[in-house]
Structure formats: structure tokens, C-alpha cells
């Protein structure tokens, strides 16, 4: 018995692989035809092979619960998501444009604040931002770049148009899972990689190393780069260790580093102190330096901000970059692009209502059952209200939250997120909603990953894709139809 694709129904959502007439789309034709040739037992065998590979490779993530931290195997679907190279070329250009403008915006905020003076964004939005750091005023990092690694979440809706859902500019995670998804898929479906139509992604860690090396304050051939982790109990520790190993960089905790009398950062080694040039930090701003921020932090390095301010060490991402990682600021990004680049945005924002505005707030409060409500600075799918899936009690709670702190909330319409075929159980393939997190690197040059991390809402009808909320993932194929 084989999978019957004629029974597959995406329920009026744009499906990434299958058209409304149950035919494969151009980028997915080879994939769907191949899957159609497999017996259900063979498909199940491949699924079990993927699970065994995940266990063997130790691909995991941590979920924080009231009972404690739970380490879970990475939830993975073996049916890849396909996007044409032509469509991706447009998305890539839009992502480069967006991050270029966001870095100009951050740099302006810590210097002249012309964007406020010229009325593009209200002053109180920045003044009330949880992530604006007065300690960063007047600092000029190399190349004027603050957000060196950005994970921008994209969704497809309507007839497959890309929309930007949010920008993650503080310590974005997930890129290691993008790379591992490809490694797992190559084991499970090796036959489909025998030609060059699926564009490769394995240059990411070398691009990351080159981007970080370009930030070095010392003009030396091989700068000392370290990955600063909060430690093994962090939910993204697997990724910290993975990226350090792939780059040939040291994985360190705050206690492994110290700032010397010369205001340079050193790493403790058995051969004595060794100067550090670049720190790829995976710790939030407020914990990186107990002298400058939270005095109770044991994760950071005393004096680190002082060393960075004097230009003796590079930090990626730079402290203060999170001022643009704010869902209220997100609403202004199209205007920010026009202001700094004098260009129309290539990628559209999702329509956004600012609860800070009395008229927009009144609309939001009247339509809580239809909208998605998001707090300005939460991540991981926490603190949200998905209106159509909420109760009256939930809506009343969010109405009170919005009224008590309107600056902290935005609302967006419930999008008809695209779907993709997902192997739910033996022989059962159903549509599930998904998003995409490409990663953009910027220092001397700008680089965008070929595709990104596709996250899947594994629960039927759910729009929440975050792993911490029960979501899964799948490989993302950018298919070069011209090569085919």
C-alpha cells in the first residue's frame, strides 16, 4: 500500500508542496513522486531511521516546566518543505535590505537619534523600551553593525507571499537544528541528493567564523573567537556546543574569562591567560557583566562592557541590539527601511495594531476573539493570545493586561499560514502549519542562509510552531528549477 495523495486536503490554505488540484508544485515534483513510489512500510522505516539518527547524534532541546527542565529529542518530520530558488532570491534580497536598515536604525539610536527627531518613530517608544541600553550611547562597533546574527521569522500566506512575522536580534537560536535537519534528511532520503538541484547549506559555520573574525580588534591572521554560553542547563546548549565545535572555537562560560588591568579579555588556559578577540555571546545583555548590569549575575564577566566600550574585544551580537528586537518597533520597520535606504520594503510586514494608540487599542479590545495578541519582548511563543483558539476568560485577562500596559502589546490578524504535508503516523500524511527562520549574518559583508529552519505546528489546526510549545521541524529545500 502506498500514500494516496488524492486524499490530501490542505483545507483552503496555501500548501507548499501540493496544489488545490492535488498535483505537486514545481519545486516538490521530484520529492512527491519519490514519496509516492514508496510503500507505507518503507516510509515508516525511514521515519524510524530518522528517530534513531536523532538519538545517535544527540540532537536535543530543553523545555522548562514547573517540574523542572526536561531534555527532549528533537521533534522532526521527514517530509521536507520545498521552495523554488526564484522565490527564495526575492526573500533573500528582502532580508538583506531589512537587516541593513535595522543596523542603521540601532546605530542612529545610540548616536544622533535622527529617526526620532524626524518623526519616524515616537520618542516614548524607545524611551520605554526594555532593551534600550544607555551604556551603549556613543559606542561605534566595527562596520556600524550591532545585530551580527539575526533570525527573522517569515511566514507564507495568501497565494504563498512571504511576510515578516518578527525579527530576532538579541540571541537568536535554531541554526544548528537547520543544519542537523539536513544531515538527518540526507541519511533518510539519500536518493534525492544525487543531483545539484537542492541548494546546499553547509557553508553556514564557515560564514559565521568569517563574519566574527572580521570584527577582531587585532589585525592578526587567526583571531581568538569564543562562544559564551550560560551552561549546560540552557535550552540552547546543544546549539552553543555544536557551533563552537564546527567553527573550531572555544566554548566558554563566564568563569572561564576575566578582564585584565589593561581592559582586555582573557581566557584561562592550562598554559596561562590567552587574549580573546571576539565573543559570540549566547547570554542576554543584563547577565553579561555584573559590574554594568545585574550585580547578582554569575553568568557574565566582570568588566566585559568596559573592555567592549574601549574597543578591546568584539561582542556579537552587540549589547543594545535588542532595542530593535521589539514587536512595537517591528511595526515601524517599513518606514525605517524607507527612511534609511530610500527604498520600498521588498518583504511586507504583517498588518499590526499598536495598543499604545488609543484608536487602535479600542479596535483590538473589541476584536480579541479574532486577533493574535503578542507582548513586545517575549519569545518562544510565551505570553501570546491566539484569539480564535482562546476562551472568554483568556480574552478578559488579556484585556486587563493591555489596559494596564498598552505599550507592551501589539495585535495582528490571524493569518492563513501555509501548510505542508507532514507524516503524522504510519501512512498518515496531513497538512500542518509552518513558518521559516532564515539566519542573516552581517559584519563586513551580508550573508543569508539558503532557506532556514522550518518549524511545524504538529498539533492539528495549531498555529504555534515553537518547540517549547510542542512544535516540530523539517528540512527546508531551496530547489533550483533552472538546474533541473
N, C-alpha and C positions, 0 to 999 in steps of 0.2 A: 504494500500500500504506500502511495505517495501523497504529498501535501496537495490538496485541491485549492489552487489559488483562485478559482472562480467563486469560491465561497468567502473569500476575504473581502471585508467591507469596512472602509475607513469612516463610515457614518458622516459623510459630507465634509470631513476635514481634508486638507491637502495632505496627501500621503507622499512621502519622499521616494518610495520605490514603485508603487502601483498606482495606475491611473484609475479614474472612475469606471472605466470600462474593463477593469481587471487585467489590463496589459501592463507589462513592466515599462517604466520610464527609460529613456535612452541610457542614462548612466548606470542603471541597475539591470540592464538586459542580460548581460553575461551571468551576473550573480543569481538572478531569479531563475534563469534557465538551468543553471547548475544545481540550485537547490531543488528544483522541480524534478531533476533526474535522480535524486537520492530517495531511497526507501525511508519510511518513517523510522525504522530501527537504526538505519545508518545515521540519520540526522540526530537521533538520541545518543548514539555512540559518540558523535562529535561533541555534543553538549557535555556529556560526562567527561570527555577528554579535556575540555576547557576547564571544568571544575577541578580536575586532577592537576592540570598545569598551574592553576592559580594557587593551589595548596603547595605544590612543589616549589614555585617561585616565591612563595611567602607574600603574595600581594594582599595587603590588608588595610583596613582603616579602623579608626577608633570612634565609637559612639559614646557620648557622655549621657548617662542616665542617673536617676535618683539612687539606683542600687550601686552605682559605681561605673567605671569605664569598662566597656565591652569591646574586645578586639574581634573584628569580623572579617571573614574572607570577602574579597572584592566582588560585588554582585555584577555579573557580566552576561550579556546576551550575545550569542554567536552570530546573529544576522547583522552584518554591517549596515551602516547608513551611507547612502551614496549621494554625491553632489557633483555636478559637472564642473570641469576646470574653468569653463567660461563664466559660470555663475560665481565661482569662487574668486575669480580675478576681480570682479566688481566688489565683493565683500572685502577682499584684501586691501584694495585701494581705499575703501571707506574706513577701515580700521587704522591704516597708516595716517590718514587725514585726521581722524579723531584723536589719536594719541599725540600727534604733533601739536594740535590745538590745546589739548589738556595740559601738556607740559608748559606751553607758553602761558597759559592761564595761571598755573601754580606759581611759576616764576614771577609773574606780574603781581600776584597777591602778596608775595614776600618782598617785593620791591616797591614799585610806584603805585600799584593798585589802580591803574588807569581804567580797568574794566568796571570798577565801581564808580570812579569819577565820571565816566562817560555814560553811566546809567544802564549798562548792560545787565548787571546783576545788583540787587539791592544790598546795601552795606550790612544790614542786620542779618542777612543770610550767612555771611561769612563771620560776622562778629559772634553769632550764636552757634557757630559750627563746633562740634565736639572735637574735630580733628584739625582745626587751625592751631598751629604751634607758634606762639610769639618768639620762642627760642630760635626760630628759623629765619626771622626777618633779617634781611640784608645778606644772607648767605647766597653764594653763587656756585652751585655744584657744576662739575665738568659738563660742557656742551649745553648748559642750561636745562639739563634733564633731571627731573625729580622722580618720576614714575618710570623706572627702567624696565620693570616686568609688569605687564598689565594683562589681566584675564577679563576680556569683555564678553558678556553673555549675549548671544544672539538667539533669536527665535525666527521661525518662518510661519507666516500666516497668510490668509487670503489665498492667492494663487501661487504661493511659495515665495513671496517677497521676504527679504531679510529685514528684521527690525532689531535695534539695540535695546536690550532689556535693562542692563546695568553695566557699569564699569567697576572693576575691582582693582584698586590701585595701591592698596596697603601691603598685604602679604598674600597675593592670590595663590591658590593651590590647585592641584589637579593635573599638572602637565605630566607627571610621572605616570599617571594612570592612562593618559593618552598614549604614551609610548608602550606601556605594558599591554594595553588593549591590542595594539598592532602585533606585538610579539606573540600574544596568545592566538590571535586570528591566523597568523602565519603557520602556527602548528596545527590548527583545527581545519583550515581551508587552504592548504598549501598550493593546491592545483590552480587557484585563481591568481596567484602571484607569479606565474610563469612568464608573463609579459610585462611591459612597462606602462600599461595604461592606468594603474593605480599609483598615484604620485607618492614618493617616499616621504617619511617624516623623521628619519633617523639622524638628521643633522642638528636637531634642536640643542643637544647638550654642548656641541662644539660651538654653535652660535651663541649660546648662553655664556660659555667661557670667554669667547672673544669680546662679547659686549662688556662683561665685567672687567676683563683685562684692560680695555680701553679707558677705564675710569681710574686706573692706578695713578697715585700722585708721584710715584717714582718712575723715571724713564729707564726701566730695566727690561731685559728680554722676557723673563718669566716672573711676573709679579706673584706675590703670595696671596692667594684667594682662599677664604674660609667660608663655610656655611654655618651660620649661627643658629642653633636650634634650642628650643626650650627644654628638650629632653625627650626621653622615650615615652612619656605619658601624653605627649601632644598627639592630637588626632592625625596630623600630617607627618608624623615622624618617619614613616616609611618613605615618604617623598624626600624629606631632608637627606636621609641616608643615601637614597637612590641617586639623587642629583650630585651629591658630593662625590660619590664613588665614580659616577660616569664622567665627571669633569676632572677627576684626579685632584680634587681639593680636600682640605681637611674639614671634617665635621666636628664642630666645637660647641661647647656650652659656655655660658658667661664666665664660669670659674676657670676656664682654660685660657682666658685672655686677661691682660692688665694694661693700664695706660702708664707709661713711664714718666719720669721727670721732664723728658723732652716733649711731652704731649703726643707721643707716637704710641700706637697699639702694638703690643707684643703677645705672642703665643708661647705658652710654657711648653718646652720640649725637654727630652732627656739630655739633649746637647746644650741646653741653655735657652734663653729667650730668643725668639725669632720674630723679626718685624712683620706685621701684617699690613698689606696694601689695600685690600678690598674685602669688605664683609657683605656677603649676601645674607641678609638677616631675615629670619622667619619668626621674629618676635615683634609684637606690636610696639608702637612708639613709646607708650607710657612705661614699658618694662625694660627698655634697652639701657637705661642709665639711671641708677638710683640717686646720683648727685643732681641730675637735671629734672627728673620726673618723680616717679613713685619711690620714696626713700625705703620702702619695705620690699622692693623687688630684689629677688635673689637670682633672677634670670639674666640680668644685664651685666654691664661692665662699668664700674665707676669711672667717670671721666671720659666716656666714649664720645659724648656730644662735644666736649671741649676739643678732643682730637679731630673730630669731623669739622667743627667750625673753623679750625686753624688750617684745614686742608691737608692734614697729615694721614688721613685714611678716607676711603670712599665707602659710603653706605648705599646699598641697593636693596629695597627702594629707599630713597632719602626720607628722613623724618619729615613730617609735614605734608607728604604727598597725598595723604588721606583726606585732605581738605576737598579734593575733587572726587573722592570716593564717598559721595553723599547723594542720596536719592533725590534730595531737593535741588542740589547743584545739577544733577543729571537733566532736570527739566530745562535748564538754560544752555545745555551743550550745543544745540543747533545754532543759537545766537553767538555762542563763544567761538564756534568754527567760522562763522561769517565775520566776526569782529577781528580775529587774529589773522585769518588766512584770506579773507575777502573771497571765499568760495561758498557755494551751496553745499550742504551736507550730502555726501554720497549715500550714507546709511541713515534711515529715518529713526527717530525715537518713537517709542510707543506713546500715544496720547496720555498726558499726565496732568492730574489736577493737584494743585498745591493747597493743602488745608490751611496754610498760613494766610491765604487770600480769602476774605470773608465771603465773597460771592461763590468762589469755587468750593469753599468749605460747606456752605449751605447745600450745594448740589450733592456733594459727597455724602453728607449726613442723610439726605433724602433718598440716596440710592445705594446704601451699604450692602443690600442684598444682591446687587448686580456688579459691584466693583471689587478689585483686589486692593486691599489697603496694606501699605508697607511702611515700617518705621525707617527713618532716614539713614540709620547707621548699623542696622543689624545685618547679619549674613547667615548663610546656611539654611535659609527658609524659616528662621525663627521669627516670632512676633508678627506674623502676617495674618490677615483675614482674607480668605477666598470667599467672597460674598455668596455666590450661588451654592456653595457647599457648606455654608455656615448656618447656625441656629439663631433664633431671635435673641437668645441670651448672649451669644458671641457678639452680635451686632450692637447690643446695648452696651456691652463692655467697651467695644472699640469707639462707640460714640462718646463715651466719657473720656477715654484716652485722648481722642482728637480734640475735644473741647478743652481739656486741661493743658495740652501742649501741642497746639496746632502746627508749630514749626517742625515738629518731629515726624509728621505724617504726610504721605502722598497717596494718591489713589489712581488706579489705571483701569480701563475696561478689561473685562475678562476676554482675553484673546482666544481665537480659534487656533490654538497651537497645532502645528503639523504633527503627523503621526508617522510611524514606521513599523513594519512587521516585526513582531517580537515573539520569540519562541517561549511560550508560557509553560507548557508541559509537553509530554511526549506527543508529537504530531499535532499539537495545537498552536497555531500561529494567529495572533490577534494584534490589532493596532494599539500602540501606546504613544502617548505624547512625549515630546523630547525637546531639548534645547541644545545649544552648542557653545562651548567656551574655547575660542581660539586664544592663543597667547602671543602678545606683541612685545618684542624686545627693542629698547631704544637706548643708545648712547651716541657713539659717532655715527652709526647707521641705524636704520629701522628694519626689523625683520618680523614677518608674521608666519606662524606655523601653517603648514599645509593642512587645512581643516582645523581640528582641535579635539577637545574632549566632549563627546556626545553623552549627555546624561538623559536617562529614561525614567519616566514615572511608571514604575512597574505595577502600581495598583490601577485597575481598570477605571478609566474616567478621570483619574487624578491629574492635576497639573503641576504637582510638586515633585521636582526631579532630584532634589538634594539627597545624597547618600545618607545623611544623618536623619532624613525623613522617610527612609525606605526606598529611595530611588536606586536605579542601577545604571549600567553604562554599556556602550558598544563601540566598536571600531568605526572610524569615520574615513570613508574613501573619497578622495577627490579624483574623479575619473576623467582622463584626457581623451575625449571622444575623437579628437583630430588624430591622435596617435592610433586609435583603433581603426 
